[in-house]
Amino acid sequence: MKIKTEPNLIDMKNNIKEAGGLFYQYRPCRRDVSTIYDIENIKHGVVYAQTPLNMNDPFDSMAGFSTEKFYDNCISLLLDTVNIEDAKLKTIIAELLKSKAIGKFTELFFNLNELKKYIFSKRLVMHQTQTPVQVFVTNNFKLLYSKCPKKIKDYFSKDSFFAFSLVVGNLENTEINESTLNDVLNFEGVLDHLYAQILDIKDNTYLPTMKTFLSQLTVSCFSTSGWNNQLMWSHYANSYSGICIEYDFNAINEFIGFIYPVEYTSVRPTLTLQDLGVKVILENGENKVIQGETDMVSIFSYLLAKNECWEYEKEWRIINIGEAYKPLFVNLSCIKSITLGLKMDPLCKHLIWDICRDKDIDCYQIVVSTEDYVLERKLLSTADFTYDLDEEIKYVDLLSNQIVDASKKIELLGVEFKPENEDPDFSYMYPMLKEAIDMLTNAYYFKLALNRICDNTNEDLSQVTMPSEIKEGVSQINIFVDQVKEMVASLNSVILTLKIAGKISKEDYPKITSSLENLDELSVKFENIPWNSIYLS
């Protein structure tokens, strides 16, 4: 759907109604951090929205641009500030600047020499050698352009063909190159000055403006293709090991963002300088770049475009504008059902079922037809969930061992990473934080699983044979979480200083800050779940 006017709530609600109102999100549901976030988000009735710069499709909303279109755009803006009344001269300057910018200067001069040969050969054939070249070209332009060789016509537009044809008349016996053209047109220094301004606008205005603007946007993605889209199960739900969440968008009664369907196209959209509000004005004899108002219709059209190979997704997006590089949680509690994948992890399955039971959400299980390729689903009930104490204890024991292993890895990395040294090696910081995330993730699942043991057994737990690692784990995990919180607070206070001082690479800095945010959020989620008092007594 092409956006032709500023987005508004009435149109969005009508579009949602026409689409059927039911929207779906497919999620992987592994035993990892993202699943913890999914579980917490479902509990709290929110949906995570991320910057479009992090989309899984490398072409999707990334800060890219068409090189030729950008230079056309930039050159046009610059030449509007230059006092050149001759339209033909502007065309020549624009062509020279563009060829220089995209690295096709040699190709341009080759074609100019071919153009010169063609003009003088036609002048000879038409018996007009006594007619000045400029007059000959002007009087016979339509014929000359229509009959010119295809390689020349493919290279030059009508305007540039005409403009350069008038120039080559002064260079009949001279090889056309940058030097000879500068001499004829008296361009010395002008092109270099304008070219430097173009590069400055691209590197210091256009790309940073685009990236900053996109970083202020957040996008949440949904599908209207239903719960039985087999490609979506394969691509987004961990090959049928995840879940499909069904939302009833008809129940939305407040503004939660701009909601629109994706347009699938074979032509990749680009954002112009004008779309981003970038303008060039002449001030005190110098070109000055200023930031004006962005064209939101063009911005939204850009964000809603996707390669047509993804059309099977039938995607819609909720777009919001906020702080740069800061994710957003959209209030969306209208969950109608959750469908579980065929190969779903037993722990995740139990966790999702607990949420559905608590929030009165229909919970289904995917069923494969034995007769055809159709997916079906079965409404689940408490009778479909069995509890095995021995298996639960084995799982908690596994988590306990993984926590111990991660702790050892962190300890080894800590030996290498010594912030107290005069010149510490900070390259160990990010690997250590990754291990800490894994350890805290396992600690979260450890706590949930151990609590579930307490909730589902009538036995005196003091009589249940628990591996010693589990008992040790309970006492150590709280200490570990406190240490993580202290570490996060300490690093957050110095991380920017370390980056400015060049101690942390520009590649590692965003990964480290993101890891610190994850650890901070994970520690909060961990502490929000109380240990079961039965076990602790």
FINUDO-325128 format. One record per residue (C-alpha): residue in one letter; chain; x negated, y negated, z. Coordinates in pm, 1 decimal, decimal comma, always signed. Layout:
PT residu chaine     east    north       up
PT      a      A        X        Y        Z
...
//
This chain:
PT residu chaine     east    north       up
PT      m      A     +0,0     +0,0     +0,0
PT      k      A   -146,8   -330,1   -109,9
PT      i      A   -123,4   -603,8   +153,1
PT      k      A     -3,8   -916,4    -21,0
PT      t      A    +88,9  -1134,6   +276,3
PT      e      A    -20,5  -1183,5   +635,9
PT      p      A    +72,0   -873,3   +841,2
PT      n      A   +385,6   -905,7  +1055,0
PT      l      A   +565,3   -682,2  +1306,6
PT      i      A   +897,1   -654,3  +1120,2
PT      d      A   +735,4   -528,0   +799,9
PT      m      A   +520,3   -283,7   +996,0
PT      k      A   +821,3   -133,8  +1178,8
PT      n      A  +1008,4    -95,4   +848,5
PT      n      A   +707,8    +74,1   +690,9
PT      i      A   +678,5   +311,0   +988,7
PT      k      A  +1047,1   +399,5   +964,5
PT      e      A  +1019,2   +467,8   +590,6
PT      a      A   +720,6   +695,2   +657,0
PT      g      A   +929,9   +907,8   +893,2
PT      g      A   +796,9   +767,0  +1219,1
PT      l      A   +589,2  +1074,0  +1316,7
PT      f      A   +213,9  +1026,5  +1316,1
PT      y      A    -57,8  +1279,6  +1395,1
PT      q      A   -411,0  +1285,6  +1528,7
PT      y      A   -631,4  +1592,8  +1494,1
PT      r      A   -900,1  +1629,5  +1764,0
PT      p      A  -1183,0  +1887,3  +1799,8
PT      c      A  -1151,7  +1984,9  +2170,6
PT      r      A  -1496,9  +2121,4  +2245,1
PT      r      A  -1640,0  +2142,7  +2595,3
PT      d      A  -1808,8  +1806,7  +2560,1
PT      v      A  -1781,2  +1438,1  +2642,2
PT      s      A  -1538,8  +1356,6  +2360,2
PT      t      A  -1290,7  +1615,9  +2487,9
PT      i      A  -1310,1  +1470,1  +2837,5
PT      y      A  -1220,8  +1133,6  +2684,5
PT      d      A   -937,0  +1291,1  +2483,4
PT      i      A   -794,4  +1452,2  +2797,0
PT      e      A   -818,9  +1129,6  +2996,0
PT      n      A   -666,9   +926,8  +2711,5
PT      i      A   -368,5  +1162,2  +2684,5
PT      k      A   -321,5  +1143,0  +3061,1
PT      h      A   -318,7   +763,7  +3054,1
PT      g      A   -116,5   +721,7  +2732,7
PT      v      A   -386,4   +545,3  +2532,8
PT      v      A   -569,2   +599,1  +2204,0
PT      y      A   -934,9   +517,8  +2152,1
PT      a      A  -1010,6   +265,2  +1879,0
PT      q      A  -1361,2   +227,6  +1739,2
PT      t      A  -1544,5    -16,3  +1515,4
PT      p      A  -1507,2    +69,5  +1144,3
PT      l      A  -1888,1    +66,2  +1127,5
PT      n      A  -1875,6   +413,5  +1290,2
PT      m      A  -1636,4   +583,9  +1047,9
PT      n      A  -1722,8   +942,0   +949,8
PT      d      A  -1703,2   +861,1   +577,7
PT      p      A  -2024,1   +667,4   +489,7
PT      f      A  -1829,4   +462,0   +234,2
PT      d      A  -1542,1   +389,2   +473,1
PT      s      A  -1544,1    +27,3   +592,8
PT      m      A  -1922,4    +20,5   +607,6
PT      a      A  -2101,7   -312,1   +571,5
PT      g      A  -2187,7   -258,6   +208,1
PT      f      A  -2143,9   -475,4    -97,2
PT      s      A  -2166,8   -471,0   -473,0
PT      t      A  -2504,8   -623,6   -554,6
PT      e      A  -2396,5   -775,9   -884,7
PT      k      A  -2063,9   -902,7   -749,9
PT      f      A  -2235,7  -1056,5   -450,2
PT      y      A  -2490,5  -1242,8   -662,9
PT      d      A  -2218,6  -1360,5   -901,2
PT      n      A  -2026,3  -1484,4   -599,7
PT      c      A  -2324,5  -1651,1   -433,3
PT      i      A  -2455,4  -1812,2   -751,1
PT      s      A  -2111,5  -1954,2   -826,5
PT      l      A  -2095,6  -2110,3   -479,0
PT      l      A  -2441,2  -2262,8   -511,9
PT      l      A  -2388,8  -2400,8   -862,2
PT      d      A  -2069,0  -2571,3   -749,7
PT      t      A  -2289,7  -2793,8   -532,7
PT      v      A  -2539,3  -2869,1   -812,6
PT      n      A  -2479,0  -3176,1  -1025,3
PT      i      A  -2476,8  -3006,8  -1366,8
PT      e      A  -2195,9  -3116,4  -1595,9
PT      d      A  -2295,8  -2899,5  -1893,8
PT      a      A  -2100,7  -2571,2  -1855,2
PT      k      A  -2336,1  -2392,6  -2097,2
PT      l      A  -2639,8  -2487,2  -1888,8
PT      k      A  -2467,1  -2357,0  -1574,9
PT      t      A  -2400,7  -2028,2  -1754,1
PT      i      A  -2769,9  -1996,2  -1845,8
PT      i      A  -2887,1  -2074,5  -1492,1
PT      a      A  -2638,0  -1825,6  -1347,0
PT      e      A  -2754,9  -1550,3  -1583,9
PT      l      A  -3121,3  -1616,4  -1509,3
PT      l      A  -3065,3  -1618,5  -1132,3
PT      k      A  -2861,3  -1298,3  -1140,2
PT      s      A  -3116,5  -1115,3  -1356,3
PT      k      A  -3394,6  -1225,6  -1123,5
PT      a      A  -3197,7  -1123,1   -812,7
PT      i      A  -3107,2   -772,7   -932,5
PT      g      A  -3451,5   -707,1  -1078,9
PT      k      A  -3354,1   -718,4  -1446,8
PT      f      A  -3560,2  -1013,1  -1562,5
PT      t      A  -3755,1   -801,1  -1813,4
PT      e      A  -3432,5   -656,9  -1952,0
PT      l      A  -3287,0  -1005,5  -1992,3
PT      f      A  -3582,1  -1133,6  -2194,1
PT      f      A  -3585,6   -821,6  -2412,1
PT      n      A  -3219,7   -883,2  -2499,4
PT      l      A  -3280,7  -1254,6  -2555,0
PT      n      A  -3544,9  -1170,0  -2813,8
PT      e      A  -3303,3   -923,7  -2975,6
PT      l      A  -3038,0  -1196,1  -2976,9
PT      k      A  -3279,6  -1437,4  -3141,6
PT      k      A  -3359,9  -1186,0  -3418,3
PT      y      A  -2989,3  -1128,3  -3477,0
PT      i      A  -2902,1  -1501,3  -3498,2
PT      f      A  -3178,0  -1582,1  -3745,6
PT      s      A  -3110,3  -1273,1  -3957,9
PT      k      A  -2738,9  -1364,2  -3984,7
PT      r      A  -2834,9  -1723,1  -4068,3
PT      l      A  -3048,2  -1588,8  -4353,9
PT      v      A  -2783,0  -1342,9  -4479,4
PT      m      A  -2517,7  -1613,7  -4475,0
PT      h      A  -2745,7  -1848,3  -4673,8
PT      q      A  -2739,6  -2119,5  -4406,1
PT      t      A  -3110,5  -2153,4  -4340,2
PT      q      A  -3086,2  -2527,2  -4396,9
PT      t      A  -2817,7  -2559,7  -4129,0
PT      p      A  -2951,6  -2635,5  -3778,8
PT      v      A  -2922,7  -2325,7  -3559,7
PT      q      A  -2706,0  -2501,3  -3299,6
PT      v      A  -2460,4  -2612,3  -3569,2
PT      f      A  -2465,8  -2267,6  -3732,4
PT      v      A  -2388,7  -2092,9  -3401,8
PT      t      A  -2114,0  -2340,5  -3310,6
PT      n      A  -1940,7  -2314,5  -3646,5
PT      n      A  -1964,9  -1934,7  -3673,8
PT      f      A  -1945,9  -1823,8  -3310,5
PT      k      A  -1643,7  -1592,1  -3338,8
PT      l      A  -1787,4  -1412,6  -3640,6
PT      l      A  -2135,4  -1386,2  -3487,8
PT      y      A  -2003,9  -1238,8  -3163,0
PT      s      A  -1762,7   -994,7  -3325,2
PT      k      A  -2029,2   -858,5  -3563,3
PT      c      A  -2324,5   -849,0  -3324,0
PT      p      A  -2484,8   -512,0  -3235,3
PT      k      A  -2311,3   -323,9  -2953,7
PT      k      A  -2614,6   -336,0  -2721,8
PT      i      A  -2613,2   -717,1  -2738,5
PT      k      A  -2237,9   -744,5  -2690,9
PT      d      A  -2253,6   -503,8  -2394,5
PT      y      A  -2523,0   -712,6  -2228,8
PT      f      A  -2395,7  -1068,1  -2286,3
PT      s      A  -2050,7  -1203,7  -2206,3
PT      k      A  -1897,2  -1437,6  -2463,0
PT      d      A  -2000,1  -1742,4  -2262,4
PT      s      A  -2359,4  -1630,0  -2210,1
PT      f      A  -2387,5  -1515,5  -2574,4
PT      f      A  -2286,3  -1863,4  -2690,9
PT      a      A  -2503,5  -2051,1  -2441,7
PT      f      A  -2820,9  -1851,7  -2509,5
PT      s      A  -2763,5  -1852,7  -2886,7
PT      l      A  -2788,0  -2230,7  -2878,9
PT      v      A  -3117,0  -2210,1  -2686,9
PT      v      A  -3296,3  -1951,2  -2901,1
PT      g      A  -3279,4  -2183,3  -3198,7
PT      n      A  -3570,0  -2377,1  -3046,3
PT      l      A  -3782,7  -2063,2  -3009,0
PT      e      A  -3777,1  -1910,9  -3358,6
PT      n      A  -4149,5  -1841,9  -3374,9
PT      t      A  -4207,7  -1793,8  -3001,1
PT      e      A  -4172,2  -1488,6  -2778,8
PT      i      A  -3902,6  -1563,7  -2523,8
PT      n      A  -4017,1  -1515,3  -2165,7
PT      e      A  -3976,0  -1694,7  -1834,1
PT      s      A  -4246,3  -1947,1  -1912,7
PT      t      A  -4119,4  -2045,6  -2258,1
PT      l      A  -3762,0  -2069,9  -2132,7
PT      n      A  -3870,3  -2293,4  -1843,8
PT      d      A  -4049,5  -2519,5  -2089,0
PT      v      A  -3749,9  -2547,2  -2320,8
PT      l      A  -3494,1  -2601,6  -2045,1
PT      n      A  -3721,3  -2793,6  -1805,4
PT      f      A  -3635,1  -2550,9  -1523,7
PT      e      A  -3972,5  -2553,4  -1350,0
PT      g      A  -3916,8  -2494,7   -976,4
PT      v      A  -3536,1  -2512,2   -998,1
PT      l      A  -3479,4  -2137,9  -1035,2
PT      d      A  -3723,2  -2049,1   -757,6
PT      h      A  -3552,9  -2293,0   -521,2
PT      l      A  -3202,9  -2162,4   -596,5
PT      y      A  -3322,5  -1801,8   -582,3
PT      a      A  -3470,4  -1855,5   -235,6
PT      q      A  -3136,3  -1996,7   -120,6
PT      i      A  -2950,0  -1693,9   -258,0
PT      l      A  -3172,8  -1452,6    -67,3
PT      d      A  -3133,9  -1660,9   +246,5
PT      i      A  -2753,0  -1653,7   +217,6
PT      k      A  -2753,9  -1276,6   +159,4
PT      d      A  -2993,1  -1183,6   +440,2
PT      n      A  -2909,3  -1446,4   +699,9
PT      t      A  -2543,8  -1524,1   +636,8
PT      y      A  -2346,5  -1275,5   +427,3
PT      l      A  -2464,5   -939,6   +565,9
PT      p      A  -2483,5  -1053,5   +931,7
PT      t      A  -2142,8  -1223,6   +901,8
PT      m      A  -1987,4   -911,5   +751,0
PT      k      A  -2142,2   -681,9  +1011,3
PT      t      A  -2047,8   -910,3  +1301,5
PT      f      A  -1693,2   -949,5  +1175,1
PT      l      A  -1644,7   -575,6  +1125,7
PT      s      A  -1790,1   -512,9  +1471,4
PT      q      A  -1507,4   -725,6  +1616,3
PT      l      A  -1247,6   -499,4  +1458,6
PT      t      A  -1130,0   -167,6  +1598,1
PT      v      A   -955,0   +106,7  +1405,2
PT      s      A   -749,5   +405,9  +1520,0
PT      c      A   -669,4   +662,2  +1251,4
PT      f      A   -356,6   +877,0  +1215,2
PT      s      A   -201,7  +1105,2   +955,5
PT      t      A   +158,0  +1138,3   +839,2
PT      s      A    +85,6  +1475,0   +678,7
PT      g      A   +230,6  +1674,4   +970,3
PT      w      A    +94,4  +1923,2  +1224,7
PT      n      A    +39,2  +2191,5   +958,5
PT      n      A   -217,0  +2021,8   +731,8
PT      q      A   -472,5  +2299,9   +688,7
PT      l      A   -749,0  +2071,6   +563,6
PT      m      A   -703,6  +1842,4   +863,1
PT      w      A   -727,3  +2142,1  +1097,7
PT      s      A  -1053,0  +2241,9   +927,6
PT      h      A  -1212,9  +1898,5   +901,3
PT      y      A  -1098,6  +1719,5  +1216,6
PT      a      A   -987,7  +1988,8  +1462,6
PT      n      A  -1309,9  +2188,4  +1485,5
PT      s      A  -1195,0  +2453,8  +1235,8
PT      y      A   -868,1  +2533,3  +1416,1
PT      s      A  -1031,9  +2518,9  +1760,7
PT      g      A   -888,4  +2177,1  +1843,5
PT      i      A   -548,6  +2014,8  +1881,4
PT      c      A   -298,9  +1808,0  +1685,2
PT      i      A   -124,7  +1530,7  +1880,4
PT      e      A   +214,9  +1419,2  +1747,6
PT      y      A   +323,4  +1058,9  +1816,1
PT      d      A   +666,6   +907,9  +1760,0
PT      f      A   +583,8   +560,1  +1633,5
PT      n      A   +954,9   +473,8  +1617,9
PT      a      A   +934,3   +444,9  +1998,0
PT      i      A   +682,5   +159,6  +1981,7
PT      n      A   +851,6   -152,2  +2117,9
PT      e      A   +557,1   -387,8  +2154,4
PT      f      A   +272,4   -510,2  +1939,7
PT      i      A    -23,2   -268,5  +1965,2
PT      g      A   -208,6   -376,0  +1652,5
PT      f      A   -161,6   -403,1  +1277,2
PT      i      A    -28,3    -67,8  +1152,7
PT      y      A    -60,8     +7,8   +781,7
PT      p      A   -114,3   +304,0   +546,3
PT      v      A   -446,2   +357,0   +373,1
PT      e      A   -464,8   +293,8     -1,0
PT      y      A   -657,5   +562,4   -188,6
PT      t      A   -856,3   +431,6   -482,1
PT      s      A  -1144,0   +521,6   -711,8
PT      v      A  -1265,0   +159,5   -710,3
PT      r      A  -1460,6    +67,6   -399,9
PT      p      A  -1349,4   -272,2   -263,2
PT      t      A  -1594,9   -543,7   -170,2
PT      l      A  -1571,6   -850,9    +48,5
PT      t      A  -1669,1  -1184,1   -103,4
PT      l      A  -1829,5  -1475,4    +75,2
PT      q      A  -1499,8  -1658,7    +51,3
PT      d      A  -1315,7  -1364,2   +212,6
PT      l      A  -1549,6  -1395,9   +510,6
PT      g      A  -1500,3  -1772,5   +524,5
PT      v      A  -1855,4  -1850,4   +407,4
PT      k      A  -1885,5  -2179,1   +217,6
PT      v      A  -2173,6  -2377,7    +72,0
PT      i      A  -2157,5  -2757,6    +87,7
PT      l      A  -2397,6  -3032,2    -17,4
PT      e      A  -2513,3  -3234,3   +282,0
PT      n      A  -2787,8  -3500,8   +263,6
PT      g      A  -2900,8  -3362,3    -70,3
PT      e      A  -2939,7  -3006,1    +66,8
PT      n      A  -2715,1  -2703,5    +38,9
PT      k      A  -2571,1  -2608,7   +378,6
PT      v      A  -2391,2  -2283,8   +460,7
PT      i      A  -2088,1  -2323,7   +685,8
PT      q      A  -1843,6  -2073,4   +837,6
PT      g      A  -1477,2  -2133,5   +764,7
PT      e      A  -1158,4  -1933,1   +810,9
PT      t      A  -1156,2  -1570,5   +697,2
PT      d      A   -902,5  -1436,4   +448,1
PT      m      A   -722,3  -1175,7   +660,1
PT      v      A   -521,8  -1037,9   +367,9
PT      s      A   -845,6   -949,2   +188,2
PT      i      A  -1002,0   -820,0   +511,2
PT      f      A   -710,7   -586,5   +579,2
PT      s      A   -702,9   -466,8   +219,2
PT      y      A  -1073,0   -385,5   +251,4
PT      l      A  -1022,5   -193,7   +577,7
PT      l      A   -729,8     +2,4   +435,8
PT      a      A   -906,6   +124,4   +122,1
PT      k      A  -1051,5   +473,9   +102,2
PT      n      A  -1186,3   +703,5   -167,9
PT      e      A   -905,9   +891,7   -341,4
PT      c      A  -1071,4  +1226,3   -256,0
PT      w      A   -931,0  +1175,9    +99,8
PT      e      A   -572,5  +1137,4    -17,9
PT      y      A   -466,8  +1466,4   +141,7
PT      e      A   -503,0  +1294,5   +483,1
PT      k      A   -207,7  +1056,5   +424,4
PT      e      A   -381,4   +823,9   +667,3
PT      w      A   -246,9   +522,2   +853,4
PT      r      A   -451,4   +286,3  +1068,3
PT      i      A   -396,4    +66,5  +1371,6
PT      i      A   -629,4   -232,7  +1338,2
PT      n      A   -707,6   -475,2  +1620,0
PT      i      A   -943,4   -770,0  +1661,2
PT      g      A  -1149,5   -797,7  +1978,7
PT      e      A  -1503,0   -834,2  +2108,2
PT      a      A  -1803,2   -735,2  +1894,1
PT      y      A  -1907,3   -371,2  +1929,2
PT      k      A  -1661,4   -317,4  +2214,8
PT      p      A  -1418,0    -24,5  +2175,0
PT      l      A  -1051,3    -69,9  +2256,6
PT      f      A   -788,8   +154,0  +2413,2
PT      v      A   -450,4   +110,0  +2243,5
PT      n      A   -142,9   +173,0  +2459,9
PT      l      A    +33,6   +462,6  +2289,3
PT      s      A   +223,4   +685,3  +2532,2
PT      c      A   +485,9   +805,8  +2282,1
PT      i      A   +345,1  +1160,7  +2250,9
PT      k      A   +613,2  +1400,2  +2126,5
PT      s      A   +408,3  +1720,3  +2115,0
PT      i      A    +61,1  +1871,5  +2118,8
PT      t      A    -18,1  +2171,7  +1897,7
PT      l      A   -306,1  +2399,9  +1997,2
PT      g      A   -543,0  +2547,9  +1740,5
PT      l      A   -585,2  +2919,2  +1673,1
PT      k      A   -936,2  +2944,9  +1817,4
PT      m      A   -906,3  +2699,2  +2102,4
PT      d      A  -1143,1  +2723,7  +2397,6
PT      p      A   -953,5  +2886,4  +2691,5
PT      l      A  -1058,0  +2616,7  +2937,4
PT      c      A   -949,2  +2332,8  +2706,0
PT      k      A   -626,7  +2519,7  +2636,4
PT      h      A   -545,7  +2534,3  +3007,9
PT      l      A   -634,9  +2167,1  +3054,5
PT      i      A   -407,6  +2056,4  +2768,7
PT      w      A   -126,3  +2278,2  +2895,5
PT      d      A   -154,7  +2123,4  +3242,4
PT      i      A   -123,4  +1775,8  +3090,4
PT      c      A   +176,4  +1874,0  +2875,4
PT      r      A   +351,2  +2028,1  +3176,8
PT      d      A   +278,2  +1722,7  +3391,5
PT      k      A   +391,6  +1467,6  +3130,8
PT      d      A   +682,1  +1672,4  +2987,5
PT      i      A   +522,4  +1701,1  +2642,1
PT      d      A   +615,9  +1991,9  +2413,9
PT      c      A   +316,2  +2222,8  +2373,5
PT      y      A   +288,9  +2451,4  +2069,7
PT      q      A    +50,2  +2719,8  +1949,4
PT      i      A    -42,3  +2752,6  +1581,7
PT      v      A    +64,4  +3090,2  +1437,2
PT      v      A    -66,4  +3229,6  +1108,7
PT      s      A   +191,0  +3387,0   +880,9
PT      t      A   +120,6  +3749,4   +785,8
PT      e      A   +297,7  +3713,8   +450,9
PT      d      A   +167,0  +3389,7   +299,8
PT      y      A    -63,2  +3091,6   +361,3
PT      v      A   +192,1  +2895,0   +562,1
PT      l      A   +113,1  +2775,3   +914,5
PT      e      A   +382,2  +2812,0  +1178,4
PT      r      A   +387,5  +2717,4  +1545,7
PT      k      A   +537,5  +2859,2  +1864,4
PT      l      A   +667,7  +2656,2  +2159,0
PT      l      A   +470,3  +2763,1  +2467,3
PT      s      A   +588,0  +2819,2  +2823,9
PT      t      A   +427,2  +2906,8  +3156,5
PT      a      A   +466,9  +3277,2  +3071,2
PT      d      A   +214,3  +3233,8  +2788,0
PT      f      A    -64,7  +3139,9  +3028,7
PT      t      A   -234,5  +3411,8  +3230,5
PT      y      A   -487,4  +3353,3  +3504,7
PT      d      A   -792,5  +3574,9  +3560,7
PT      l      A   -989,9  +3495,1  +3874,2
PT      d      A  -1292,6  +3702,6  +3770,4
PT      e      A  -1316,6  +3522,4  +3435,8
PT      e      A  -1280,3  +3184,0  +3604,2
PT      i      A  -1560,6  +3262,0  +3848,8
PT      k      A  -1783,9  +3374,3  +3559,7
PT      y      A  -1712,2  +3048,0  +3380,8
PT      v      A  -1789,1  +2835,7  +3687,8
PT      d      A  -2109,9  +3034,0  +3733,6
PT      l      A  -2202,1  +2961,8  +3368,5
PT      l      A  -2144,1  +2589,6  +3417,6
PT      s      A  -2347,2  +2595,1  +3736,3
PT      n      A  -2643,0  +2751,6  +3552,5
PT      q      A  -2612,7  +2496,6  +3271,0
PT      i      A  -2616,7  +2213,6  +3524,5
PT      v      A  -2933,8  +2358,6  +3681,3
PT      d      A  -3097,1  +2393,9  +3335,9
PT      a      A  -3012,2  +2033,1  +3244,3
PT      s      A  -3146,3  +1917,8  +3580,4
PT      k      A  -3479,6  +2086,8  +3505,7
PT      k      A  -3498,0  +1924,1  +3162,0
PT      i      A  -3428,6  +1583,4  +3314,3
PT      e      A  -3698,1  +1644,4  +3573,7
PT      l      A  -3953,0  +1733,9  +3302,9
PT      l      A  -3864,0  +1427,6  +3097,6
PT      g      A  -3886,4  +1219,6  +3413,3
PT      v      A  -4247,1  +1330,3  +3453,5
PT      e      A  -4323,7  +1172,2  +3115,0
PT      f      A  -4100,0   +868,8  +3163,9
PT      k      A  -4248,1   +670,0  +3450,8
PT      p      A  -4106,2   +315,5  +3458,7
PT      e      A  -4335,0   +228,5  +3748,5
PT      n      A  -4645,2   +261,7  +3525,8
PT      e      A  -4807,5    -54,1  +3396,1
PT      d      A  -4729,8    +39,6  +3036,1
PT      p      A  -4464,9   +317,2  +3051,1
PT      d      A  -4357,1   +517,5  +2745,3
PT      f      A  -3988,5   +436,1  +2704,2
PT      s      A  -3941,9   +681,2  +2415,5
PT      y      A  -3842,1   +939,0  +2678,7
PT      m      A  -3550,6   +728,6  +2804,3
PT      y      A  -3292,9   +823,1  +2540,0
PT      p      A  -3362,1  +1202,8  +2550,9
PT      m      A  -3335,9  +1188,6  +2929,4
PT      l      A  -3003,3  +1003,3  +2912,0
PT      k      A  -2870,2  +1261,8  +2663,1
PT      e      A  -2951,7  +1540,0  +2909,0
PT      a      A  -2786,4  +1341,8  +3186,5
PT      i      A  -2467,9  +1311,9  +2975,5
PT      d      A  -2465,3  +1689,1  +2916,7
PT      m      A  -2521,6  +1752,9  +3285,5
PT      l      A  -2245,1  +1517,1  +3397,0
PT      t      A  -2007,6  +1661,3  +3134,6
PT      n      A  -2068,8  +2009,7  +3272,1
PT      a      A  -2021,7  +1874,8  +3624,0
PT      y      A  -1680,7  +1738,2  +3523,7
PT      y      A  -1569,6  +2076,1  +3385,1
PT      f      A  -1724,6  +2252,2  +3685,2
PT      k      A  -1508,5  +2044,4  +3918,2
PT      l      A  -1191,3  +2103,6  +3716,0
PT      a      A  -1252,2  +2477,1  +3688,9
PT      l      A  -1335,7  +2520,0  +4055,8
PT      n      A  -1025,3  +2326,2  +4155,2
PT      r      A   -816,7  +2546,1  +3925,9
PT      i      A   -949,0  +2854,7  +4106,1
PT      c      A   -823,8  +2703,1  +4429,1
PT      d      A   -487,2  +2611,6  +4276,7
PT      n      A   -420,5  +2955,5  +4129,1
PT      t      A   -521,0  +3203,1  +4397,0
PT      n      A   -347,5  +3295,2  +4719,8
PT      e      A   -652,2  +3471,2  +4852,8
PT      d      A   -857,0  +3340,5  +5138,2
PT      l      A  -1135,6  +3181,2  +4939,1
PT      s      A  -1378,3  +3238,1  +5219,3
PT      q      A  -1338,5  +3608,1  +5139,4
PT      v      A  -1392,4  +3564,3  +4765,2
PT      t      A  -1742,5  +3653,1  +4652,7
PT      m      A  -1877,1  +3334,3  +4497,7
PT      p      A  -2222,9  +3324,9  +4335,4
PT      s      A  -2468,9  +3131,8  +4548,8
PT      e      A  -2531,2  +2893,2  +4254,9
PT      i      A  -2169,9  +2776,3  +4278,6
PT      k      A  -2191,1  +2695,1  +4648,3
PT      e      A  -2520,3  +2517,2  +4592,7
PT      g      A  -2374,8  +2337,5  +4291,2
PT      v      A  -2088,7  +2183,3  +4487,6
PT      s      A  -2328,0  +2027,5  +4737,5
PT      q      A  -2572,1  +1908,4  +4470,2
PT      i      A  -2332,1  +1766,9  +4213,3
PT      n      A  -2211,4  +1476,1  +4424,5
PT      i      A  -2572,8  +1383,0  +4492,5
PT      f      A  -2647,6  +1398,6  +4119,9
PT      v      A  -2350,0  +1174,6  +4031,6
PT      d      A  -2465,0   +915,4  +4286,9
PT      q      A  -2816,0   +926,3  +4136,3
PT      v      A  -2671,4   +878,3  +3787,9
PT      k      A  -2476,2   +572,4  +3902,8
PT      e      A  -2789,2   +424,0  +4059,3
PT      m      A  -2991,2   +495,3  +3743,6
PT      v      A  -2725,4   +339,3  +3517,3
PT      a      A  -2703,7    +27,0  +3732,6
PT      s      A  -3083,0     -5,4  +3739,6
PT      l      A  -3128,8    +40,9  +3363,8
PT      n      A  -2837,1   -188,6  +3275,6
PT      s      A  -3008,5   -466,9  +3468,8
PT      v      A  -3332,9   -441,2  +3267,5
PT      i      A  -3240,4   -287,9  +2930,4
PT      l      A  -3202,1   -618,1  +2743,8
PT      t      A  -3529,0   -749,3  +2888,6
PT      l      A  -3705,3   -432,6  +2773,5
PT      k      A  -3565,3   -473,8  +2422,6
PT      i      A  -3673,4   -838,9  +2401,6
PT      a      A  -4018,8   -739,6  +2526,2
PT      g      A  -4043,7   -479,6  +2248,9
PT      k      A  -4060,6   -187,9  +2493,4
PT      i      A  -3756,7    -25,2  +2331,5
PT      s      A  -3721,4     +8,7  +1954,9
PT      k      A  -3428,1   -150,3  +1774,7
PT      e      A  -3323,2   +200,9  +1668,2
PT      d      A  -3316,2   +332,7  +2026,4
PT      y      A  -3154,9    +28,9  +2189,8
PT      p      A  -2793,5    +86,3  +2069,6
PT      k      A  -2823,6   +459,2  +2145,0
PT      i      A  -2949,4   +387,8  +2497,1
PT      t      A  -2681,4   +126,7  +2572,7
PT      s      A  -2411,3   +361,0  +2439,8
PT      s      A  -2547,0   +644,0  +2657,9
PT      l      A  -2541,9   +419,9  +2963,6
PT      e      A  -2178,1   +327,0  +2892,3
PT      n      A  -2091,2   +697,9  +2856,5
PT      l      A  -2261,3   +785,6  +3183,7
PT      d      A  -2086,4   +501,9  +3363,6
PT      e      A  -1745,3   +610,2  +3231,5
PT      l      A  -1812,7   +978,1  +3299,6
PT      s      A  -1911,1   +914,4  +3661,3
PT      v      A  -1584,0   +723,6  +3712,8
PT      k      A  -1380,3  +1005,0  +3554,5
PT      f      A  -1563,9  +1260,8  +3770,0
PT      e      A  -1496,7  +1071,0  +4090,2
PT      n      A  -1128,6  +1020,2  +4003,4
PT      i      A  -1081,0  +1397,2  +4039,9
PT      p      A  -1092,8  +1498,4  +4408,8
PT      w      A  -1257,9  +1823,4  +4515,0
PT      n      A   -998,0  +2073,9  +4630,5
PT      s      A   -989,4  +2050,2  +5009,2
PT      i      A   -921,0  +2423,6  +5045,8
PT      y      A  -1257,7  +2512,5  +4902,4
PT      l      A  -1444,9  +2239,9  +5088,2
PT      s      A  -1303,1  +2340,8  +5427,3
//
